[in-house]
Amino acid sequence: MKSFSFIFQYLLNPREIGAVLPSSNYLAAKMVESIDFRNAKYIVELGPGTGVFTDKIMKNRIQHTVVMLIESNNEFCAFLKEKYKNEKNLIIINGSAEEIDKYTKDFNIPYLDYVVSGLPFASLPKSVSNAILLKTRKLLRKNGIFITFQYTLVKKGFINHFFKHINITREYRNMPPAYVFCCSN
């Protein structure tokens, strides 16, 4: 998807998209570096957008790993379905991350090893963020990891209400620079 199309989607839905440009490959690499791909059975990505993080997940996963993408933007979802139409064990949902528990149940996914999020928690309503983080925490297996990025540390305390441990790294080569939060209990 061209940057112009991404910018257009941002202009139509700034609270939903959260960024003017797609994330960089540098940020994508940092987002997936904590994933043990050899042992991951179930990975969910929330708000994959144009699939920058998805590309890294799909490239590194082993074939039997089930990956679920939950994208609320119709244009991005259609783009992802076309882009990954030949992938096995990939489920693409055009819906809300608030329904993560429903979708995992619908597809008989008993737990999650990793949840990778591109959601803009700084611009989402608090009730929506609460629902997403609470359900995500409940679905993660013991030692499961929730990985998200933010452009500021404003939401660190909020996310800390759901996850006891947050390891934060910074990716300066993204525009704008971003913080990566690896969260666990």
TILUM-287967 format. One line per field, with one value per residue (C-alpha): residue number from 1; residue in one letter; z, y, x. Coordinates in nm, 2 decimals, always signed. Each point is the difference from the previous one (the first is absolute). Layout:
// TILUM-287967
resi: c(NUM / ...)
resn: c(A / ...)
pz: c(Z / ...)
py: c(Y / ...)
px: c(X / ...)
//
This chain:
// TILUM-287967
resi: c(1 / 2 / 3 / 4 / 5 / 6 / 7 / 8 / 9 / 10 / 11 / 12 / 13 / 14 / 15 / 16 / 17 / 18 / 19 / 20 / 21 / 22 / 23 / 24 / 25 / 26 / 27 / 28 / 29 / 30 / 31 / 32 / 33 / 34 / 35 / 36 / 37 / 38 / 39 / 40 / 41 / 42 / 43 / 44 / 45 / 46 / 47 / 48 / 49 / 50 / 51 / 52 / 53 / 54 / 55 / 56 / 57 / 58 / 59 / 60 / 61 / 62 / 63 / 64 / 65 / 66 / 67 / 68 / 69 / 70 / 71 / 72 / 73 / 74 / 75 / 76 / 77 / 78 / 79 / 80 / 81 / 82 / 83 / 84 / 85 / 86 / 87 / 88 / 89 / 90 / 91 / 92 / 93 / 94 / 95 / 96 / 97 / 98 / 99 / 100 / 101 / 102 / 103 / 104 / 105 / 106 / 107 / 108 / 109 / 110 / 111 / 112 / 113 / 114 / 115 / 116 / 117 / 118 / 119 / 120 / 121 / 122 / 123 / 124 / 125 / 126 / 127 / 128 / 129 / 130 / 131 / 132 / 133 / 134 / 135 / 136 / 137 / 138 / 139 / 140 / 141 / 142 / 143 / 144 / 145 / 146 / 147 / 148 / 149 / 150 / 151 / 152 / 153 / 154 / 155 / 156 / 157 / 158 / 159 / 160 / 161 / 162 / 163 / 164 / 165 / 166 / 167 / 168 / 169 / 170 / 171 / 172 / 173 / 174 / 175 / 176 / 177 / 178 / 179 / 180 / 181 / 182 / 183 / 184 / 185)
resn: c(M / K / S / F / S / F / I / F / Q / Y / L / L / N / P / R / E / I / G / A / V / L / P / S / S / N / Y / L / A / A / K / M / V / E / S / I / D / F / R / N / A / K / Y / I / V / E / L / G / P / G / T / G / V / F / T / D / K / I / M / K / N / R / I / Q / H / T / V / V / M / L / I / E / S / N / N / E / F / C / A / F / L / K / E / K / Y / K / N / E / K / N / L / I / I / I / N / G / S / A / E / E / I / D / K / Y / T / K / D / F / N / I / P / Y / L / D / Y / V / V / S / G / L / P / F / A / S / L / P / K / S / V / S / N / A / I / L / L / K / T / R / K / L / L / R / K / N / G / I / F / I / T / F / Q / Y / T / L / V / K / K / G / F / I / N / H / F / F / K / H / I / N / I / T / R / E / Y / R / N / M / P / P / A / Y / V / F / C / C / S / N)
pz: c(+0.00 / -0.10 / +0.27 / -0.16 / +0.06 / +0.36 / +0.06 / -0.16 / +0.25 / +0.28 / -0.10 / -0.01 / +0.33 / +0.21 / +0.33 / -0.15 / -0.20 / +0.24 / -0.23 / -0.32 / -0.15 / +0.03 / +0.26 / -0.12 / -0.05 / +0.29 / +0.23 / -0.14 / +0.08 / +0.35 / +0.05 / -0.08 / +0.16 / +0.32 / -0.17 / +0.03 / -0.34 / +0.04 / +0.29 / -0.08 / -0.09 / +0.00 / -0.08 / -0.04 / -0.15 / +0.09 / -0.25 / -0.27 / -0.24 / -0.32 / +0.15 / +0.09 / +0.32 / -0.16 / -0.27 / +0.28 / +0.18 / -0.31 / -0.11 / +0.33 / +0.12 / -0.05 / -0.23 / +0.27 / +0.20 / -0.03 / -0.05 / +0.03 / -0.12 / +0.14 / -0.21 / +0.03 / -0.31 / -0.31 / -0.25 / +0.20 / +0.06 / -0.38 / -0.07 / +0.26 / -0.14 / -0.35 / +0.12 / +0.20 / -0.20 / -0.04 / +0.36 / +0.21 / +0.37 / -0.04 / +0.11 / -0.10 / +0.19 / -0.11 / +0.35 / +0.33 / +0.23 / +0.28 / -0.13 / +0.03 / +0.24 / -0.24 / -0.30 / +0.18 / +0.12 / -0.35 / -0.14 / +0.29 / +0.12 / +0.36 / +0.11 / -0.15 / +0.01 / -0.13 / -0.08 / -0.22 / +0.00 / -0.24 / +0.18 / +0.08 / +0.38 / +0.04 / -0.22 / +0.08 / +0.25 / +0.34 / +0.02 / -0.33 / +0.11 / +0.33 / -0.17 / -0.25 / +0.27 / +0.25 / -0.26 / -0.14 / +0.35 / +0.06 / -0.33 / +0.04 / +0.12 / +0.30 / -0.11 / -0.30 / -0.13 / -0.11 / -0.23 / -0.10 / -0.10 / +0.09 / -0.10 / +0.36 / +0.35 / +0.09 / +0.00 / +0.19 / +0.33 / -0.15 / -0.17 / +0.33 / +0.16 / -0.22 / -0.01 / +0.29 / -0.21 / -0.28 / -0.18 / -0.21 / -0.28 / -0.25 / -0.38 / -0.12 / -0.37 / -0.02 / -0.10 / +0.26 / +0.24 / +0.20 / +0.33 / -0.01 / +0.31 / +0.07 / +0.27 / +0.21 / +0.34)
py: c(+0.00 / +0.33 / +0.27 / +0.22 / -0.26 / -0.04 / +0.38 / +0.02 / -0.27 / +0.20 / +0.32 / -0.19 / -0.17 / +0.17 / -0.16 / -0.34 / +0.01 / +0.19 / +0.08 / +0.19 / -0.25 / -0.38 / -0.12 / -0.06 / -0.33 / +0.09 / +0.03 / -0.32 / -0.19 / +0.13 / -0.09 / -0.37 / -0.05 / -0.13 / -0.27 / -0.36 / -0.10 / -0.37 / -0.05 / +0.25 / -0.18 / +0.30 / +0.36 / +0.28 / +0.33 / +0.29 / +0.29 / -0.14 / +0.29 / -0.07 / -0.30 / +0.14 / -0.21 / -0.28 / -0.04 / -0.07 / -0.23 / -0.20 / -0.02 / -0.13 / -0.23 / -0.37 / -0.14 / -0.14 / +0.32 / +0.16 / +0.37 / +0.21 / +0.36 / +0.22 / +0.32 / +0.24 / +0.21 / -0.14 / +0.12 / -0.14 / -0.33 / -0.04 / +0.08 / -0.26 / -0.27 / +0.05 / +0.03 / -0.33 / -0.19 / -0.30 / -0.03 / -0.30 / +0.02 / +0.37 / +0.14 / +0.35 / +0.16 / +0.33 / +0.11 / +0.16 / -0.10 / +0.03 / -0.33 / -0.19 / -0.26 / -0.06 / -0.06 / -0.23 / -0.20 / -0.01 / -0.15 / -0.24 / +0.18 / -0.10 / +0.26 / +0.24 / -0.01 / +0.35 / +0.30 / +0.27 / +0.33 / +0.29 / +0.17 / +0.37 / -0.03 / +0.37 / +0.09 / -0.29 / +0.06 / -0.12 / -0.25 / -0.15 / -0.03 / -0.15 / -0.27 / -0.09 / -0.02 / -0.19 / -0.26 / -0.03 / -0.06 / -0.27 / -0.18 / +0.01 / -0.33 / +0.00 / +0.18 / +0.13 / +0.35 / +0.30 / +0.22 / +0.35 / +0.33 / +0.35 / +0.33 / +0.13 / -0.15 / +0.15 / -0.33 / -0.20 / +0.04 / -0.09 / -0.32 / -0.08 / -0.05 / -0.31 / -0.13 / -0.01 / -0.01 / +0.24 / +0.00 / +0.32 / +0.05 / +0.29 / -0.01 / +0.33 / -0.10 / +0.01 / +0.33 / +0.11 / -0.19 / -0.26 / -0.18 / -0.38 / -0.15 / -0.37 / -0.08 / -0.31 / -0.10)
px: c(+0.00 / +0.14 / +0.08 / -0.26 / -0.28 / +0.12 / +0.00 / -0.35 / -0.12 / +0.16 / -0.18 / -0.33 / +0.05 / +0.27 / -0.10 / -0.02 / +0.33 / +0.21 / +0.29 / +0.05 / +0.25 / +0.04 / +0.25 / +0.36 / +0.17 / +0.22 / -0.30 / -0.14 / +0.32 / +0.00 / -0.37 / +0.06 / +0.35 / -0.15 / -0.21 / +0.13 / -0.12 / +0.11 / -0.24 / -0.29 / -0.32 / -0.24 / +0.08 / -0.26 / +0.08 / -0.23 / -0.03 / +0.24 / -0.07 / +0.20 / +0.18 / +0.35 / +0.01 / -0.19 / +0.27 / +0.26 / -0.24 / -0.08 / +0.37 / +0.12 / -0.29 / +0.01 / -0.27 / -0.23 / -0.02 / -0.35 / +0.01 / -0.31 / -0.02 / -0.28 / -0.04 / -0.30 / +0.08 / -0.18 / +0.26 / +0.30 / -0.19 / -0.07 / +0.37 / +0.12 / -0.23 / +0.14 / +0.36 / -0.01 / -0.26 / +0.24 / +0.10 / -0.10 / -0.10 / -0.08 / -0.33 / -0.09 / -0.29 / -0.16 / -0.12 / +0.08 / +0.29 / -0.26 / -0.14 / +0.33 / -0.15 / -0.29 / +0.23 / +0.23 / -0.30 / -0.15 / +0.32 / +0.07 / +0.31 / +0.04 / +0.26 / +0.25 / +0.38 / +0.04 / -0.21 / +0.16 / -0.18 / +0.02 / -0.30 / +0.02 / -0.08 / +0.07 / -0.29 / -0.25 / -0.27 / +0.10 / -0.29 / +0.11 / +0.36 / -0.11 / -0.20 / +0.27 / +0.28 / -0.22 / -0.10 / +0.35 / +0.15 / -0.26 / +0.07 / +0.38 / +0.14 / +0.24 / +0.31 / -0.18 / +0.10 / -0.19 / +0.21 / -0.11 / +0.16 / -0.08 / +0.16 / +0.01 / +0.01 / -0.33 / -0.19 / +0.27 / -0.18 / -0.34 / +0.15 / +0.17 / -0.34 / -0.04 / +0.35 / +0.24 / +0.32 / +0.07 / +0.34 / +0.03 / +0.24 / +0.02 / +0.02 / +0.15 / +0.00 / -0.38 / -0.18 / -0.08 / +0.22 / -0.20 / +0.01 / -0.05 / -0.18 / +0.05 / -0.26 / -0.05 / -0.13)
//
